[in-house]
Amino acid sequence: MADLMIPRAKLRSFLSGNPFSNGWTDGLFYREKMRAIHRVAPPSLGRNDAVLEIGGGRSGLAAMLYPGAEVVTLDLDPDHAAHQPEGGRSRFVCGDARALPFADDSFAVVTLFDVLEHIEEHELAVAEALRVTRPGGAILVSTPAADWHYPVYGIFKAHAPHERELMDEWGHVRRGYEVEQLSRMFGRAPVATATFINPVTSFYHDIAFSRLRPRMRKLLYAVAAPAVLGAYLLHRPGNRGTETALAWRK
């Protein structure tokens, strides 16, 4: 039976796909996100199961998470079609999360990685994700918390863009969600959650999006490294975090 399954990627292999070249400093927050997603994702798929990554852009996260699976990336921006993962089982579809161009029960896994907070009519996107997920399938979500703010550490305020500027740049229409709010939207509680970017590792997140000069950034990264990397290694799914990965079963 094992040879009829597509396993989830090993954690180390998955994390090696972090798109940030400095994955332990500027990109530590993204590494944290990837680890949290890995923690809530189903451990395997059937050989004929398909995955839909809604709003995937050029990230290729779903394809890295389930190498060998058929992965469809859907995004509003057609330019992302030229920047998709290589492989015969991956394809790009230009489309809207609020009106998915797929039949009911089409996918074993549907992902919304940092997507819902970008959509005004987020209830429509949730309903569509549920519609195209087959019975027994999984919907994976990552999102900031409803009380997300930047910077976390006040010492960066003089050297950081205002959080409203960042939210506009990223296309956010809201900060994020509490788990209870998402549970109401999905009609049930998630079967798994994993937080990321905790109160200590958020120090690196603050630096990463600051306007500090490269030399100062490197110095602060080095000084804070023992505390931040220790907090990363010790972080558990239920610990406090500014963002969360969640999984639902249909």
LINNOR-V805060 format. One record per pair of residues at least 24 apart in sequence whose ideal C-beta (glycine too) atoms are under 10 Angstrom apart, sorted by the first residue. I is the first residue (numbers start at 0). GAP is how many residues later the second one is. If there is no record, write none. Layout:
i	gap
I	GAP
I	GAP
This chain:
i	gap
1	42
2	44
3	40
3	42
3	43
3	44
4	38
4	39
4	40
4	41
4	42
4	44
5	38
5	39
5	40
5	41
5	42
5	43
5	45
5	60
5	61
5	62
5	63
5	64
5	83
5	102
6	35
6	36
6	37
6	38
6	59
6	60
6	61
6	62
7	30
7	33
7	34
7	35
7	36
7	37
7	57
7	58
7	59
7	61
7	101
8	29
8	32
8	54
8	55
8	56
8	57
8	58
8	59
9	28
9	57
10	24
10	27
10	28
12	51
12	54
13	24
13	27
13	47
13	50
13	51
13	52
13	53
14	49
15	48
16	42
16	43
16	44
16	46
16	47
16	48
16	50
16	68
17	46
18	39
18	40
18	41
18	42
18	45
19	188
21	186
21	195
21	196
21	199
23	180
23	197
23	201
23	204
23	205
23	208
24	179
24	182
24	183
24	192
24	193
24	195
24	196
24	197
24	199
24	200
24	203
24	204
25	178
25	179
25	181
25	182
25	183
25	191
25	195
26	177
26	181
27	169
27	173
27	174
27	175
27	176
27	177
27	179
27	180
27	193
27	200
27	201
27	204
28	167
28	168
28	172
28	173
28	175
28	176
28	177
28	179
28	180
28	203
28	213
28	214
29	29
29	31
29	166
29	167
29	175
29	178
30	165
30	170
30	173
30	201
31	162
31	163
31	164
31	165
31	166
31	169
31	170
31	172
31	173
31	200
31	203
31	209
31	210
31	211
31	213
32	28
32	80
32	81
32	109
32	161
32	163
32	164
32	210
32	211
32	212
33	25
33	27
33	30
33	31
33	79
33	108
33	162
33	211
34	159
34	161
34	197
34	200
34	202
34	210
35	106
35	157
35	158
35	159
35	160
35	161
35	199
35	201
35	205
35	207
35	208
35	209
35	210
36	24
36	25
36	27
36	28
36	74
36	76
36	103
36	104
36	105
36	157
36	159
36	208
36	209
36	210
37	26
37	27
37	156
37	207
38	153
38	154
38	155
38	156
38	157
38	197
38	198
38	206
38	208
39	98
39	100
39	101
39	102
39	150
39	151
39	152
39	153
39	154
39	197
39	204
39	205
39	206
39	207
39	208
40	24
40	25
40	68
40	70
40	97
40	99
40	151
40	153
40	204
40	206
41	24
41	66
41	67
41	94
41	95
41	96
41	98
41	149
41	150
41	205
41	207
43	25
44	24
44	25
44	63
44	64
44	92
44	93
45	62
47	60
48	58
48	59
48	60
48	85
48	88
49	39
49	52
49	56
49	57
49	58
49	59
49	60
49	82
49	84
49	87
50	38
50	39
50	56
50	57
50	58
50	59
50	60
50	86
50	87
50	89
51	41
51	48
51	50
51	54
51	55
51	56
51	57
51	58
51	59
51	60
51	77
51	80
51	81
51	85
51	87
52	32
52	37
52	39
52	54
52	56
52	57
52	58
52	59
52	60
52	62
52	87
53	41
53	42
53	43
53	46
53	53
53	56
53	57
53	58
53	59
53	61
53	62
53	65
53	71
53	74
53	75
53	78
53	85
53	87
54	25
54	41
54	42
54	56
54	57
54	58
54	59
54	60
54	61
54	63
54	64
54	70
55	24
55	28
55	29
55	36
55	55
55	56
55	57
55	59
56	26
56	27
56	35
56	56
56	57
56	58
57	24
57	25
57	26
57	27
57	34
58	24
58	25
58	26
58	52
58	54
58	55
59	24
59	25
59	26
59	27
59	30
60	24
60	50
60	52
60	53
60	79
60	81
61	28
61	47
61	48
61	49
61	51
61	78
62	24
62	26
62	27
64	44
64	46
64	48
64	75
65	42
65	43
68	39
68	40
69	37
69	38
70	36
70	38
70	40
71	28
71	30
71	34
71	35
71	38
71	60
72	38
73	26
73	27
73	28
73	36
74	40
75	42
95	25
95	28
95	29
95	32
96	24
96	25
96	27
96	28
96	29
96	31
96	32
97	24
97	25
97	26
97	27
97	28
97	29
97	30
98	25
98	26
98	29
99	24
99	25
99	27
99	28
99	29
99	31
99	32
100	31
101	26
101	29
101	30
102	28
102	29
103	26
103	27
103	28
103	29
103	30
104	26
104	27
104	28
104	29
104	30
104	31
104	32
104	145
105	25
105	26
105	27
105	28
105	31
106	25
106	26
106	27
106	30
106	31
106	32
106	143
107	25
107	26
107	28
107	29
107	30
107	142
108	24
108	25
108	28
108	29
108	30
108	31
108	138
109	24
109	27
109	28
109	29
109	30
109	31
109	138
109	140
110	27
110	28
110	29
110	30
110	31
110	136
111	27
111	28
111	29
111	30
111	31
111	134
112	27
112	28
112	29
112	30
112	132
113	27
113	28
113	29
113	30
113	56
113	58
113	62
113	129
113	131
114	26
114	27
114	28
115	25
115	26
115	27
115	57
115	58
115	60
115	61
115	66
115	69
116	25
116	26
116	27
116	29
116	31
116	50
116	53
116	54
116	55
116	56
116	57
116	58
116	59
116	60
117	25
117	49
117	52
117	53
117	54
117	55
117	56
118	52
118	53
118	54
118	55
119	53
119	54
120	52
121	51
121	52
121	55
121	59
121	60
121	63
122	61
122	62
124	60
125	56
125	58
125	59
125	60
125	61
125	122
126	58
126	59
126	60
128	57
128	119
128	121
129	55
129	56
129	57
129	118
129	120
130	119
131	118
132	115
132	116
132	117
133	116
134	114
134	115
135	113
135	114
136	111
136	112
136	113
137	53
137	54
137	109
137	110
137	111
137	112
138	47
138	51
138	52
138	107
138	108
138	109
138	110
138	111
139	50
139	52
139	105
139	106
139	107
139	108
140	36
140	41
140	44
140	45
140	49
140	52
140	103
140	104
140	105
140	106
140	107
141	34
141	52
141	54
141	101
141	102
141	103
141	104
142	31
142	32
142	33
142	34
142	35
142	36
142	38
142	39
142	100
142	101
142	102
142	103
143	26
143	28
143	30
143	31
143	32
143	33
143	53
143	97
143	98
143	99
143	100
144	30
144	31
144	32
144	33
144	34
144	50
144	52
144	95
144	96
144	97
144	98
144	99
145	28
145	29
145	30
145	31
145	32
145	33
145	34
145	35
145	36
146	28
146	29
146	31
146	95
147	24
147	26
147	27
147	28
147	29
147	49
147	94
147	95
148	26
148	93
149	25
149	52
149	55
149	56
149	59
149	60
149	92
150	51
150	52
150	54
150	55
150	56
150	58
150	59
151	45
151	47
151	48
151	49
151	50
151	51
151	53
151	54
151	90
152	46
152	49
152	50
152	52
152	53
152	54
152	57
153	52
154	48
154	51
154	65
155	47
155	49
155	50
155	51
155	53
155	54
155	55
155	56
155	64
156	49
156	53
157	52
157	53
158	47
158	48
158	51
158	52
158	53
158	54
158	57
158	58
159	46
159	47
159	49
159	50
159	51
159	52
160	48
160	49
160	50
162	46
165	43
168	40
175	66
175	67
175	68
176	67
176	69
177	66
178	65
178	67
181	62
181	64
181	66
182	63
182	65
184	63
185	60
185	62
185	64
186	61
187	60
187	61
187	62
188	57
188	59
189	54
189	55
189	56
189	57
189	58
189	59
190	55
190	56
190	57
190	58
191	45
191	53
191	54
191	55
191	56
191	57
192	44
192	45
192	48
192	51
192	52
192	53
192	54
193	41
193	42
193	43
193	44
193	45
193	47
193	49
193	50
193	51
193	52
193	53
194	40
194	41
194	42
194	43
194	44
194	45
194	46
194	47
194	48
194	49
194	50
194	51
195	36
195	39
195	41
195	43
195	45
195	46
195	47
195	48
195	49
196	35
196	38
196	43
196	44
196	45
196	46
196	47
197	30
197	33
197	34
197	36
197	37
197	38
197	41
197	42
197	43
197	44
197	45
198	32
198	40
198	41
198	42
198	43
199	24
199	27
199	28
199	29
199	30
199	31
199	32
199	34
199	35
199	40
200	26
200	27
200	28
200	29
200	30
200	31
200	34
200	40
200	41
201	26
201	29
201	39
201	40
201	41
202	24
202	25
202	28
203	24
203	25
203	27
203	28
204	37
204	38
